[in-house]
């Protein structure tokens, strides 16, 4: 089924082999990086038209609206396409944890040591 995504936006996207682009999600007022999700044209269309972050689940092979079951919603403030067209920056107002573990961010698992000078 074709997406209702604006053709001008769709033409700028560079999708992977599965038809997806990475969506980096950031808290709009602090710049905190919350998570990375995946969007196809329809998920991006739904995100832009509803103001609720919608992703494509690669494991479940279905769309999911962040917070639909957990209550940890993402109210979308803006979406930007990177210079290469292969990634999105989704700025949100995050309610509750962004990570499926319940943590505020998916990047709370610990930093990796950098040993380079």
Secondary structure, 3 states (H helix, E strand, C coil): CCCCCCHHHHHHCCCCCCCCEEEEEEECCCCCEEEEEEECHHHHHHHHHHCECEEEECCCCEEEECCCCCCCCEEEEEEEECCCCCEEEEEEEECCCCCCCCCCCCCCCCCCCCCCC
